[in-house]
Amino acid sequence: MIYRVLLAGNDKETIDGFFNELSDQYILATCSGRKADIDNHISFFGPELMIICLGGESEEELAVYSKIRRKIEKYRVSVAIIGYNKETENFQLASERLASLIIKKPASMQVIDGRIQDHMKEVDADNARRSANTVERREMKFRTPVPAPSAPAQRPQAPTPARPVAPSVQQAPSPQPSAAPQPAPAPAPAAPQPGAAPAAQGEPAEKKRILAVDDEPLMLKLIQEQLSDMYDVSTAITGKLAFKFLEKKPVDLVLLDYEMPGESGAEVIEKLRSDPAYRSIPIVFLTGVTNPDKIRKIMGFRPQGYILKPVNREKMLEVITKIL
């Protein structure tokens, strides 16, 4: 299972390590240490695990994590922390022992990955036991015991008066009841007609794969929700991660944010167009730009289309289906 992991904390080096080395194992998103930002990411990104990468947080920064406990418990998010011994102790004290997994530094990304996988297996097993117990309790609640049938009370019978004995008469034997008619056996299935085509046994067609590239995790979450019923949607939050994904898996279309920090969408499309391996991939820009001159500049990169933000599902599907 690929888990959704929300990353926070001041240790940017460890956070970069997740994106550089473990982006194939997890669906990753980052957030700031503000309570409102954490709450929104938990609600909309829906992580199974939140990892706080500790890096010299102040007391005020650590105090925020004690305020998200209700949100964490409501959405059943497991919490892990990565840090040096003193940092992890301070976190647990300030957050009222919020973390259920503690990874002490120094630790390689491979060691961190192994600890996370072992932890999440335990979490999954515990969740499965809880679900089974909940179902059993519900069944017991609505299960009504059926009382055993009691024998009807016997009433005293009045004595039957004696009847006069009639002369002996030879009576015809009473007809025996005939056996109940049995249902006719079900007719055997008709043999296939000569030349008839066999019933279709084909599997459903494989979904086309779309790679969405945007620096906003909430936008990627929205795109996945809107397209996942029709397409296999993968995501990347930078152009660098997009190229890493393309090295391993082919895609049928790229949804590319035009305005990203660092490497912009314009730079990414130029790299894609200059590489023979990716040159033929259709690209659709995602943009909040509405100025006609800027749109003409965007179209100068010769994408197969563009979609204005905020994204409208019907419009997005219309653009995609015309291309695919």
Number of C-alpha atoms within 10 A of each C-alpha: 8 10 14 17 23 25 24 21 22 16 16 14 10 21 19 11 13 20 20 14 12 16 15 15 15 16 18 23 24 20 18 13 18 12 17 12 13 22 17 14 20 23 15 13 21 17 22 20 22 24 21 25 23 21 16 15 17 9 11 9 16 21 17 17 23 17 14 18 16 11 15 22 10 10 13 16 19 20 20 19 24 24 22 17 13 10 20 22 13 16 24 18 14 18 17 14 16 19 19 12 16 20 18 15 14 12 14 11 15 11 12 17 17 11 14 18 16 10 16 17 12 12 18 12 11 12 13 12 12 12 12 12 12 12 12 11 12 11 11 11 9 8 9 8 7 6 6 6 6 6 6 6 6 6 6 6 6 6 6 6 6 6 6 6 6 6 6 6 6 6 6 6 6 6 6 6 6 6 6 6 6 6 6 6 6 6 6 6 6 6 6 9 7 6 6 7 8 7 6 6 6 6 6 6 6 9 13 14 18 23 24 27 28 25 22 16 21 16 20 23 17 14 20 19 12 18 15 14 10 12 15 16 22 19 23 25 21 23 23 14 17 20 16 14 18 13 11 9 10 15 18 17 21 24 24 29 27 23 17 20 10 10 13 17 24 18 14 21 22 13 15 16 17 11 10 10 12 17 14 12 17 19 26 24 25 23 20 15 15 10 9 9 10 11 14 11 12 19 14 10 15 15 17 17 17 21 20 14 13 10 16 13 14 10 11 19 14 11 16 21 8 9 14 9
